[in-house]
Amino acid sequence: MTFDFDLSFVLQMLVFASLIVVLRPLLFDPVLRVFEEREKRTDGARQSARQMQEEAGALLSRYEQELAKVHEVARQERDRSRGETARMEAELLAQARQSANEIVEQGRQRIDRERRQIQFGLGQESERLARTVAEAVLGRSLH
């Protein structure tokens, strides 16, 4: 294989070299800087996204802790309310029992009074009937 070097080859090499010298600061360096800047921004965005995810995780953790505290406070308040309700219910039942016992006792006293009155009335009536029967049997007045 033979190579034929002529002037056109040298001219092409000179044009190529001059294009590289001229285009490097005008085209290649700015394009490389754009690519480098894009890479920095992409890495920066990734780093920022990672940092935001970590912050979001920390916020979520803090939110869950606060929510757990709120649930605990609500549970304690619910238990306190239940205890207070049970105490009030016990007081009301005790008052109701006391009122019922008083009513029952008043009823017993009234029944006892009425029973004594009826017994007294029956005693008088039985004496009157006995006297009437005795007078009828004896045929005379017992007074």
Secondary structure, DSSP 4 states (H G I P E B T S, - for coil): ------HHHHHHHHHHHHHHHHHIIIIIHHHHHHHHHHHHHHHHHHHHHHHHHHHHHHHHHHHHHHHHHHHHHHHHHHHHHHHHHHHHHHHHHHHHHHHHHHHHHHHHHHHHHHHHHHHHHHHHHHHHHHHHHHHHHHTS---
